[in-house]
């Protein structure tokens, strides 16, 4: 949801203020979705999920910080 919100905000900004740069914004957003997210997803999620799912709050805090 945050990614879609960011995407829509970027598109709105491009349409309202920077019309010549609309395609640049779309390309950058597309590049982020295609290149950055797939490489981030596998490395982040497995390490974050188990620590968040633990029932002990102290373990969660230790793992996050």
MOPAC internal coordinates of N, CA, C and O (Angstrom, degrees):
PM7 1SCF
backbone

  N    0.0000 0     0.00 0     0.00 0    0    0    0
  C    1.4651 1     0.00 0     0.00 0    1    0    0
  C    1.5356 1   112.82 1     0.00 0    2    1    0
  O    1.2310 1   119.59 1   134.88 1    3    2    1
  N    1.3512 1   118.39 1   -45.12 1    3    2    1
  C    1.4812 1   119.21 1   178.36 1    5    3    2
  C    1.5283 1   112.10 1   -59.92 1    6    5    3
  O    1.2310 1   120.64 1   142.94 1    7    6    5
  N    1.3448 1   116.37 1   -37.06 1    7    6    5
  C    1.4645 1   120.17 1  -179.63 1    9    7    6
  C    1.5234 1   110.79 1   -65.43 1   10    9    7
  O    1.2310 1   120.61 1   136.18 1   11   10    9
  N    1.3252 1   116.44 1   -43.82 1   11   10    9
  C    1.4655 1   120.68 1   178.85 1   13   11   10
  C    1.5182 1   110.86 1   -64.48 1   14   13   11
  O    1.2310 1   120.74 1   142.03 1   15   14   13
  N    1.3331 1   116.18 1   -37.97 1   15   14   13
  C    1.4624 1   121.20 1   177.96 1   17   15   14
  C    1.5248 1   109.84 1   -63.41 1   18   17   15
  O    1.2310 1   121.11 1   134.32 1   19   18   17
  N    1.3256 1   115.48 1   -45.68 1   19   18   17
  C    1.4648 1   121.31 1   178.55 1   21   19   18
  C    1.5226 1   110.46 1   -61.06 1   22   21   19
  O    1.2310 1   121.15 1   137.71 1   23   22   21
  N    1.3294 1   115.41 1   -42.29 1   23   22   21
  C    1.4600 1   121.45 1  -179.58 1   25   23   22
  C    1.5249 1   110.66 1   -62.18 1   26   25   23
  O    1.2310 1   120.64 1   133.72 1   27   26   25
  N    1.3435 1   116.38 1   -46.28 1   27   26   25
  C    1.4646 1   120.43 1  -178.56 1   29   27   26
  C    1.5225 1   111.15 1   -67.61 1   30   29   27
  O    1.2310 1   120.62 1   142.63 1   31   30   29
  N    1.3454 1   116.42 1   -37.37 1   31   30   29
  C    1.4651 1   120.12 1   177.80 1   33   31   30
  C    1.5257 1   110.51 1   -64.62 1   34   33   31
  O    1.2310 1   120.92 1   138.98 1   35   34   33
  N    1.3309 1   115.85 1   -41.02 1   35   34   33
  C    1.4651 1   120.75 1   178.95 1   37   35   34
  C    1.5248 1   110.66 1   -62.81 1   38   37   35
  O    1.2310 1   120.89 1   137.57 1   39   38   37
  N    1.3315 1   115.90 1   -42.43 1   39   38   37
  C    1.4682 1   120.58 1  -179.90 1   41   39   38
  C    1.5295 1   110.70 1   -67.18 1   42   41   39
  O    1.2310 1   120.50 1   137.80 1   43   42   41
  N    1.3413 1   116.65 1   -42.20 1   43   42   41
  C    1.4701 1   120.83 1   178.06 1   45   43   42
  C    1.5188 1   110.81 1   -61.58 1   46   45   43
  O    1.2310 1   120.93 1   135.36 1   47   46   45
  N    1.3339 1   115.82 1   -44.64 1   47   46   45
  C    1.4614 1   121.39 1   179.37 1   49   47   46
  C    1.5286 1   109.88 1   -60.67 1   50   49   47
  O    1.2310 1   121.24 1   136.95 1   51   50   49
  N    1.3351 1   115.23 1   -43.05 1   51   50   49
  C    1.4629 1   120.41 1  -178.83 1   53   51   50
  C    1.5297 1   111.01 1   -64.69 1   54   53   51
  O    1.2310 1   120.41 1   140.21 1   55   54   53
  N    1.3193 1   116.82 1   -39.79 1   55   54   53
  C    1.4628 1   120.45 1  -178.22 1   57   55   54
  C    1.5241 1   111.58 1   -72.78 1   58   57   55
  O    1.2310 1   120.36 1   142.24 1   59   58   57
  N    1.3400 1   116.91 1   -37.76 1   59   58   57
  C    1.4604 1   120.24 1  -174.71 1   61   59   58
  C    1.5270 1   113.04 1   -79.28 1   62   61   59
  O    1.2310 1   120.39 1   132.30 1   63   62   61
  N    1.3338 1   116.85 1   -47.70 1   63   62   61
  C    1.4631 1   120.03 1  -170.30 1   65   63   62
  C    1.5195 1   113.64 1  -107.40 1   66   65   63
  O    1.2310 1   120.87 1   140.91 1   67   66   65
  N    1.3371 1   115.94 1   -39.09 1   67   66   65
  C    1.4639 1   119.06 1  -170.46 1   69   67   66
  C    1.5246 1   110.98 1  -121.36 1   70   69   67
  O    1.2310 1   120.70 1  -116.19 1   71   70   69
  N    1.3136 1   116.26 1    63.81 1   71   70   69
  C    1.4671 1   120.49 1  -176.61 1   73   71   70
  C    1.5331 1   113.49 1   -55.40 1   74   73   71
  O    1.2310 1   118.89 1   138.20 1   75   74   73
  N    1.3400 1   119.73 1   -41.80 1   75   74   73
  C    1.4674 1   118.90 1   179.00 1   77   75   74
  C    1.5243 1   112.95 1   -63.66 1   78   77   75
  O    1.2310 1   120.64 1   156.45 1   79   78   77
  N    1.3397 1   116.38 1   -23.55 1   79   78   77
  C    1.4626 1   119.99 1  -174.80 1   81   79   78
  C    1.5262 1   112.46 1  -100.80 1   82   81   79
  O    1.2310 1   120.76 1  -166.81 1   83   82   81
  N    1.3366 1   116.15 1    13.19 1   83   82   81
  C    1.4642 1   120.64 1  -177.64 1   85   83   82
  C    1.5275 1   111.38 1   -59.46 1   86   85   83
  O    1.2310 1   120.90 1   133.75 1   87   86   85
  N    1.3254 1   115.88 1   -46.25 1   87   86   85
  C    1.4527 1   119.53 1  -178.81 1   89   87   86
  C    1.5232 1   111.58 1   -67.56 1   90   89   87
  O    1.2310 1   120.61 1   145.83 1   91   90   89
  N    1.3269 1   116.43 1   -34.17 1   91   90   89
  C    1.4630 1   120.35 1   177.74 1   93   91   90
  C    1.5270 1   109.99 1   -62.55 1   94   93   91
  O    1.2310 1   120.83 1   136.32 1   95   94   93
  N    1.3346 1   116.03 1   -43.68 1   95   94   93
  C    1.4652 1   120.77 1   178.82 1   97   95   94
  C    1.5261 1   111.18 1   -63.13 1   98   97   95
  O    1.2310 1   120.77 1   137.84 1   99   98   97
  N    1.3309 1   116.14 1   -42.16 1   99   98   97
  C    1.4620 1   120.62 1   179.35 1  101   99   98
  C    1.5262 1   110.95 1   -65.47 1  102  101   99
  O    1.2310 1   120.61 1   139.08 1  103  102  101
  N    1.3358 1   116.44 1   -40.92 1  103  102  101
  C    1.4627 1   120.93 1   179.04 1  105  103  102
  C    1.5267 1   110.33 1   -64.25 1  106  105  103
  O    1.2310 1   120.86 1   136.71 1  107  106  105
  N    1.3441 1   115.95 1   -43.29 1  107  106  105
  C    1.4662 1   119.84 1   179.31 1  109  107  106
  C    1.5243 1   110.91 1   -63.51 1  110  109  107
  O    1.2310 1   120.71 1   137.86 1  111  110  109
  N    1.3336 1   116.25 1   -42.14 1  111  110  109
  C    1.4672 1   120.56 1   178.55 1  113  111  110
  C    1.5268 1   110.42 1   -63.57 1  114  113  111
  O    1.2310 1   120.69 1   136.92 1  115  114  113
  N    1.3202 1   116.28 1   -43.08 1  115  114  113
  C    1.4551 1   121.52 1   177.80 1  117  115  114
  C    1.5144 1   112.18 1   -63.84 1  118  117  115
  O    1.2310 1   120.86 1   139.64 1  119  118  117
  N    1.3382 1   115.97 1   -40.36 1  119  118  117
  C    1.4664 1   121.13 1   177.39 1  121  119  118
  C    1.5240 1   110.27 1   -62.25 1  122  121  119
  O    1.2310 1   120.87 1   137.63 1  123  122  121
  N    1.3431 1   115.95 1   -42.37 1  123  122  121
  C    1.4672 1   120.76 1   179.18 1  125  123  122
  C    1.5232 1   110.92 1   -61.31 1  126  125  123
  O    1.2310 1   121.13 1   134.65 1  127  126  125
  N    1.3416 1   115.44 1   -45.35 1  127  126  125
  C    1.4642 1   120.23 1  -178.14 1  129  127  126
  C    1.5290 1   110.91 1   -65.89 1  130  129  127
  O    1.2310 1   120.53 1   137.87 1  131  130  129
  N    1.3417 1   116.59 1   -42.13 1  131  130  129
  C    1.4653 1   120.92 1  -174.04 1  133  131  130
  C    1.5280 1   112.72 1   -78.45 1  134  133  131
  O    1.2310 1   120.19 1   141.12 1  135  134  133
  N    1.3295 1   117.25 1   -38.88 1  135  134  133
  C    1.4586 1   120.38 1  -171.71 1  137  135  134
  C    1.5266 1   113.82 1  -101.26 1  138  137  135
  O    1.2310 1   120.63 1   133.66 1  139  138  137
  N    1.3293 1   116.40 1   -46.34 1  139  138  137
  C    1.4680 1   119.71 1  -172.24 1  141  139  138
  C    1.5204 1   111.55 1   -77.93 1  142  141  139
  O    1.2310 1   120.17 1   131.21 1  143  142  141
  N    1.3225 1   117.29 1   -48.79 1  143  142  141
  C    1.4625 1   120.43 1  -174.59 1  145  143  142
  C    1.5413 1   113.77 1   -61.31 1  146  145  143
  O    1.2310 1   118.90 1   131.37 1  147  146  145
  N    1.3363 1   119.71 1   -48.63 1  147  146  145
  C    1.4672 1   119.21 1  -179.28 1  149  147  146
  C    1.5276 1   113.15 1   -59.67 1  150  149  147
  O    1.2310 1   120.05 1   146.82 1  151  150  149
  N    1.3390 1   117.50 1   -33.18 1  151  150  149
  C    1.4617 1   120.12 1  -179.08 1  153  151  150
  C    1.5217 1   111.38 1   -78.59 1  154  153  151
  O    1.2310 1   120.68 1   152.55 1  155  154  153
  N    1.3319 1   116.30 1   -27.45 1  155  154  153
  C    1.4650 1   120.66 1  -179.47 1  157  155  154
  C    1.5284 1   110.71 1   -81.42 1  158  157  155
  O    1.2310 1   120.60 1   139.12 1  159  158  157
  N    1.2990 1   116.45 1   -40.88 1  159  158  157
  C    1.4631 1   122.93 1  -172.46 1  161  159  158
  C    1.5406 1   114.10 1   -53.84 1  162  161  159
  O    1.2310 1   119.25 1   126.13 1  163  162  161
  N    1.3476 1   119.03 1   -53.87 1  163  162  161
  C    1.4665 1   119.00 1  -175.06 1  165  163  162
  C    1.5296 1   112.99 1   -65.37 1  166  165  163
  O    1.2310 1   119.94 1   145.92 1  167  166  165
  N    1.3375 1   117.72 1   -34.08 1  167  166  165
  C    1.4591 1   120.84 1  -175.14 1  169  167  166
  C    1.5223 1   112.04 1   -80.47 1  170  169  167
  O    1.2310 1   120.34 1   149.02 1  171  170  169
  N    1.3338 1   116.96 1   -30.98 1  171  170  169
  C    1.4621 1   120.22 1  -175.26 1  173  171  170
  C    1.5230 1   111.60 1   -86.08 1  174  173  171
  O    1.2310 1   120.07 1   129.68 1  175  174  173
  N    1.3042 1   117.46 1   -50.32 1  175  174  173
  C    1.4648 1   120.91 1  -169.49 1  177  175  174
  C    1.5297 1   114.69 1   -61.63 1  178  177  175
  O    1.2310 1   118.87 1   133.92 1  179  178  177
  N    1.3466 1   119.76 1   -46.08 1  179  178  177
  C    1.4722 1   118.13 1  -179.28 1  181  179  178
  C    1.5293 1   113.02 1   -61.77 1  182  181  179
  O    1.2310 1   120.18 1   146.97 1  183  182  181
  N    1.3335 1   117.26 1   -33.03 1  183  182  181
  C    1.4616 1   120.63 1  -177.77 1  185  183  182
  C    1.5245 1   111.95 1   -80.72 1  186  185  183
  O    1.2310 1   120.53 1   152.57 1  187  186  185
  N    1.3371 1   116.60 1   -27.43 1  187  186  185
  C    1.4693 1   120.26 1  -177.33 1  189  187  186
  C    1.5237 1   111.20 1   -85.70 1  190  189  187
  O    1.2310 1   120.36 1   134.10 1  191  190  189
  N    1.3050 1   116.91 1   -45.90 1  191  190  189
  C    1.4656 1   121.71 1  -173.59 1  193  191  190
  C    1.5432 1   113.82 1   -55.48 1  194  193  191
  O    1.2310 1   119.12 1   129.58 1  195  194  193
  N    1.3493 1   119.29 1   -50.42 1  195  194  193
  C    1.4662 1   119.03 1  -176.97 1  197  195  194
  C    1.5256 1   112.72 1   -60.52 1  198  197  195
  O    1.2310 1   120.27 1   142.63 1  199  198  197
  N    1.3394 1   117.09 1   -37.37 1  199  198  197
  C    1.4635 1   120.71 1  -178.35 1  201  199  198
  C    1.5277 1   111.26 1   -71.41 1  202  201  199
  O    1.2310 1   120.92 1   146.80 1  203  202  201
  N    1.3324 1   115.86 1   -33.20 1  203  202  201
  C    1.4679 1   120.00 1  -179.83 1  205  203  202
  C    1.5337 1   110.33 1   -76.12 1  206  205  203
  O    1.2310 1   121.03 1   146.00 1  207  206  205
  N    1.3388 1   115.63 1   -34.00 1  207  206  205
  C    1.4619 1   119.88 1  -176.33 1  209  207  206
  C    1.5315 1   113.23 1   -75.36 1  210  209  207
  O    1.2310 1   119.68 1   165.08 1  211  210  209
  N    1.3375 1   118.21 1   -14.92 1  211  210  209
  C    1.4626 1   119.85 1  -179.65 1  213  211  210
  C    1.5226 1   109.71 1   -65.79 1  214  213  211
  O    1.2310 1   120.93 1   -34.53 1  215  214  213
  N    1.3272 1   115.82 1   145.47 1  215  214  213
  C    1.4628 1   120.84 1  -174.31 1  217  215  214
  C    1.5282 1   112.10 1   -79.91 1  218  217  215
  O    1.2310 1   120.42 1   158.05 1  219  218  217
  N    1.3390 1   116.81 1   -21.95 1  219  218  217
  C    1.4642 1   120.48 1  -178.28 1  221  219  218
  C    1.5268 1   110.53 1   -82.70 1  222  221  219
  O    1.2310 1   119.31 1   -63.51 1  223  222  221
  N    1.3356 1   118.91 1   116.49 1  223  222  221
  C    1.4734 1   122.30 1  -177.53 1  225  223  222
  C    1.5269 1   112.70 1   -61.03 1  226  225  223
  O    1.2310 1   120.33 1   146.72 1  227  226  225
  N    1.3369 1   116.97 1   -33.28 1  227  226  225
  C    1.4657 1   120.47 1  -179.36 1  229  227  226
  C    1.5242 1   111.18 1   -63.87 1  230  229  227
  O    1.2310 1   120.61 1   140.36 1  231  230  229
  N    1.3341 1   116.43 1   -39.64 1  231  230  229
  C    1.4584 1   120.65 1   177.87 1  233  231  230
  C    1.5222 1   111.05 1   -63.89 1  234  233  231
  O    1.2310 1   120.86 1   140.02 1  235  234  233
  N    1.3315 1   115.96 1   -39.98 1  235  234  233
  C    1.4649 1   120.92 1   179.76 1  237  235  234
  C    1.5223 1   110.03 1   -63.13 1  238  237  235
  O    1.2310 1   120.76 1   133.62 1  239  238  237
  N    1.3345 1   116.15 1   -46.38 1  239  238  237
  C    1.4672 1   120.78 1  -178.38 1  241  239  238
  C    1.5261 1   110.50 1   -64.00 1  242  241  239
  O    1.2310 1   120.20 1   136.88 1  243  242  241
  N    1.3402 1   117.23 1   -43.12 1  243  242  241
  C    1.4683 1   120.90 1   179.68 1  245  243  242
  C    1.5265 1   110.98 1   -62.20 1  246  245  243
  O    1.2310 1   120.76 1   138.55 1  247  246  245
  N    1.3327 1   116.14 1   -41.45 1  247  246  245
  C    1.4631 1   119.86 1  -177.83 1  249  247  246
  C    1.5206 1   112.54 1   -71.30 1  250  249  247
  O    1.2310 1   120.24 1   147.17 1  251  250  249
  N    1.3388 1   117.15 1   -32.83 1  251  250  249
  C    1.4608 1   120.37 1  -179.53 1  253  251  250
  C    1.5239 1   110.61 1   -74.98 1  254  253  251
  O    1.2310 1   120.61 1   133.99 1  255  254  253
  N    1.3441 1   116.44 1   -46.01 1  255  254  253
  C    1.4563 1   119.79 1  -178.82 1  257  255  254
  C    1.5223 1   110.92 1   -92.96 1  258  257  255
  O    1.2310 1   120.10 1   180.00 1  259  258  257

